[in-house]
Amino acid sequence: MSDAPIDTNTARSVGYWHPLEDGRLQCDMCPRFCKLHDGQRGLCFVRGRLGATLVLTTAGRSSGFCVDPIEKKPLNHFLPGTPILSFGTAGCNLACKFCQNWDISKSRQLDTLADRATPTMIAQAASNMGCQSVAYTYNDPVIFHEYAIDVAMACHAVGIKSVAVTAGYVTPEPRKEFYAHMDAANVDLKGFSEHFYHKITGGHLAPVLDTLQYLKHETQVWFEITTLLIPGLNDSNNELEQQAQWIHDHLGAEVPLHFTAFHPDYKLRDIPATPPQTLTRARTIALQQGLRYVYTGNVHDHSGGSTYCHHCGEVLIGRDWYVLSEWNLAADGHCRKCGTRCAGVFAGPPGDWGAKRVPVRLAGMPAPAFK
């Protein structure tokens, strides 16, 4: 928790908290349940106590915008080849020692929030730039819950879909409200042991598994799962087998799973980068456990990045990094060779955005047009 001053001019009252008998207020947004005195912020840094209520300090402000390929989220089965407007705020409700976006997610400086960004501005910018969706990413949208929902509502009003890139570390009540406004998600399943979660992320595994089961069984949200493999920490054959088997048994064979490569960063600079063969090994294990769509990421691996028909083996979507190299899906998502349905959300022919990344500034200037 932090005692950094809260700006009363930008703070917005929020829900999901209750008073304690000792006078503190408990935040109920995530399983940390931070208990706050007046003026204190939670571990996430952006939700804090101001007088008799809890507030969000980052509504309407962003750490930056970029138009990305949707495959970078990563989402391989949701509107392939299309551009997505990505943005985040500051702070995070986990404490991952390997954080790859630590300059944003671990930021305790409000000047990280460079862009003023109202929901209407974001929706209009996405529309102007030809994006079919907006991603809440860089840091976890769980902690800017109210702002993300406002943006999603503005986006839906102009036909833009919403994508949450999240660690899934949230409690049931706000989770239900949040995902009522999301169209897709990539959930970061950081490992498959309580020891790893507690020691390396400062969190717990069970709430994340609960979120995954909620998404599968109680929503229509399309979701995919990503696990960053860190040598010696979460990449053993036993753990990978257990993870793949749990996904198969509790979520189904059609949920896409991405294994991505770690590179030394933040507090784990003494661990080497993930060898490509580790990703290939993990993919092989998951396929052997019955999962149909398993990918490698952060490495150049055409085979591991492509989508195959689980019935006839045809390459349905070939990928060279973020560029689509082959497309053998009918408009409704069926294999052109054998007619088997590929799980996902497909809307006619694929997009052709490719690997382009376009940084965008919203504040003080009209959104540029990229088609």
N, C-alpha and C positions, 0 to 999 in steps of 0.2 A: 504493500500500500504506500501511497505517496501523500505528502502534505503540500505539494506544489499548489500555489494559489489558483482558484477557479475564477475565471472571468465571468462576472455576472451579466455582462452585456451579450454574450454568445451562448450561455448555458440554457438548455431546454429541459423542462421537467419531463421525467419519464416514469414508466410504471415498472412493475415486477420488483417490488421491494416490500419490506414490512418492518415495523419498529420492534426492537427488543426491549426486554424489561430493564436492561441497564442503560437505556437511553440511546444506544447506537441504532443505526438503521442497517438492515441486512439486504444486500443486493441479491435478488433471486434470478438474475439473468442466466448465470452459468453455474456449474457445480462447485465453483470456488466459494460462493456464498460470502463474499467480503463483508465484513462488519465495520461500519464506518462512523467515526465521530464527525462533527460538523467541520467542513473544510477539507476532509480527507477524500482522496481518490482511491478507487479499487486498483488491483494489480494491473488491470487493463489500461489504466491511466485516463481513459476518456469518460468513464462513468464515475461520478463522485457525489458527495453529499453537500448540499447547499441549504443550510437552515434545516427546515423540517421535511425536506424532500430530496430525492435523488435527481441528478441532472445528467444530460449528455452534453459534452463540451465541444463536439466536432460536427454537429449538424450543419449542413450547408457549406462545409469546407473539405477540400480534398488534398491529398499529398501529390496528386498528379494524374494525368489522363494519357492513355495511349491506345491507338487502334491496333489490335493484334489479330493474328489468325486464331480462330476459335480452338484449333488443335493445340494451342499453347497453354490452355487452361489446366490440364488437357481434357478436351472432350472430342472423342473420335466418332461418336455416333449421334451427334446433335448438330444439325445444319452444317455438314462438312464443307470446308472451303470458304466459309463466310467470314467477314470481318466482325470483330466484337470490340466495343468501346469498353476499356478496362479502367477502373479507378479504385482507390482505397482511401483510407484516412490515416490515422496514426494509432499506435498502441496495439496490444494483443492480450488475450486472456490465458495464453499458455506461455511457458518460459523455455522454449526449445533451445537447447544448446547449439543446434546445428542450423538455426534459422538462416535461410538464404535471402530474406528480405529484412534483415535485422535493422537496417538504417531507417526503415519505415515502421515495422511492427514493434520495435523496441524503443522507438523515439519517445523522448520525454520533452521534446521541444515543440511548442505549438507553431513555430515558424516553419516546421515541416509541412504544414497545411498551406500550401502556396496558392491554391486556386479557390476562389469563391465559386460555389457550384450548387445552385438551387436545383431541385428535382426537374423543374421545367427546362432549365438550361441543359441539363444532361440529356433529357429525352430528345430535345430538339437537335442537339449536337449529334447524337447517334443517328437520328433520322437524316440530317443533312449529309452525313458522311457515308450513308448507304449501309450502316450497320443493322443487322437483323436482331442484335441482342446487346445487352449491357452486362458486364461482369463486375461483381463486387469482390475485389481481390486485393493482392499485395499485403493486406492485413485482414483479419477475419471479420466478416460483416455481422457476426453475432454481437459484437460489442457496439456497433453503430446501427442496431436493430431498427429503431424508429426512422432514421434517415434512409436506410436501405429500403424500407417499405414505402416511404414517400416517393423515392425515386422509381421503384417498381411500378407504383400506381400511375405515375406520370408517363412512364414508358409504355405501359399497357394501353394507355389512352391514345397513343399514336402508333400502335401495332408493333412495338419493340418488346422482345422477350427479355427475361431477367435470369441471370446465371449466378449462383452463389459458389464461390471457391472458399471452402471452409474446412476447419478441423472437426466440425460436428460436436464441439464441446459446449453444450447448451442444455438447459433444463426443459422439461416437457411443455409447460404452458407457453412460454415465448416461442419455442420451436414450432408449435402448431400455428401460431399467428404468422410467423416469418415465412414458413413454406407454403402457406396459402397464397403467397404473392410471388413465388419463384416458379420458373418453368423448368429449370435444370440446375444441377449441382455437381461439383466435383468435391468429394469428401476425402480429406487427407487422413488416411489410416496409417499413423506414423510407425506402427510396429504391431506385434501381436503378443505382447506380454505386459503384464502389469508392472513388472520390474523396469522395463524400458520406459514405459510412460511415466512412472513415478520419478525415476532417476534422470531421464534425459529431457522430458517435456514439462515436468512439474505438475502433471495432471494424472488422470486415471483412464484406463482402457474402457471400462464398462459403459460410461455415458456415451462414448463414441459408437460402440456397437449398438446401443439402444437407438441412437439417431439413425444409423443405417437401416435397422429393422423398421423403424417408423417410416422412413422414406419409401421403403419397398412395399410395406403392407398397408399403409394408411394414407398415402398420397399418390398423385399422378405425376409427380416430379420425375423427370428423367435424371438419373444420376450415374456417375462413374466414380471409381475409387483409385486413389494414387498412394503408393508407398515409396518413399525415398529410402533406398537401401544404403545403409552405412556399414562399411566393412567392420566385422567383429561385433556389431551391436544388435542388428536386427535382420541378419542375412543368413542365418543357419538353415540348413535343409529342414530341420524339424519345425522351426518356427514358420517357415514358408509353407510347408505342407499343412500345418494346422490352420494358418490363415486362409489358404485356398479352400480347404475343406469346410471351414466355417462359412465362408462366402457362398459356396455351393449349397450347403445344407440350409442356411438361413435366409439367403437372398436370392438364390437361383443361379443357374449356369450362365444366364445371359447378361449379368452385370459386368461391364468392362472393368478390367483391372490393369492399371499402369504401374510398372516398376521403373523408377527413375534414378538417375545416377547422382550421388552426393559429390560435392566438391568441398574442400576444406574452407570453412567460413566460421565467423562469429567465435564461439567458444570451443569449437572442435577443429582447430587448425592443425592439430597434430595427427589427425587421422587421414590417410591417403584417399584420393578420389576412388570411387567405385569402378573396378575393372569392368569392361563391357561383358566379359564372360560371366560375371556374377548376375547381370541382368538377364542374360540368355538362360542361365541355369534356373533362375527364379521363374522365368516365363515357362520353361519346360515343365517344372514342377507343378505350376498352376494349371497348365493344360492337361497334365496327367491326372489331376484331381477333378477334371471334368468341366473346368471353366472354358467357355467358347471364345471369348475375346480377351486376349492378354497381350499387353504391349510393353515395349521397352522405350525409355525416354531419356532425353538429355544426351543421347549418343546417336551417331549416324548408323542406323540399322534398318534398311529397307524392309527386310523380312519381319523384324520385330515391331515395326511401325505400321504395317499394313493390316487390313481387315480381310479375313477369309470366310468363305461360306462354310459353316460347320457341318454341312451335309455332303457337299461334293468337293470341297477344298479349293474352289475357284477364288482367285483374288478379286474381292469385291471392291475394295478401295486401296489402291497402291499409294504409298506415301514416301516421299524423299524429303526428310525433315518435315517441314510444314507444307510442302508442295504436293498436291494430289497428282500422281503420275498415271493412275489407272482408275477407271470407274465402270464397274460391271453390275450396277444396281439399276433395276427398273425404277420409275418415278415413285412407286409406292414402297420401295425398300426391299423388293424381292430379288433374289439372284437371277440374273438373266440366263444362266446356264441350266439350273435345275428348278427354279421357282421357289426355293426355300426363303422364308422371310428372315431378314437380318434385323435384329433388335435395334431400335433407335428411333430418332425423330428426323425424318427426311422429308424435304419439301421440294419435290421436282429435281431438276438437274443440280449438280454441285456448284458451289461458288468457285470463283477463280482468284480469290484474294492472295493465295500463296503465302510466302514467308514474310511479307512486308510488315514493318512495325513503324507506326507514325505517331510520334509524340504530339500532343495537342494541348493548347492553352485555352481555357474557356473564359477566364476573367479578362474583361476589358476589351475583348475583340470577338467578332463573329466567328463561329465555327467554320473552318475551311471545308470545302466539298471534295471528298474522295470517292469516286465511284469505281 
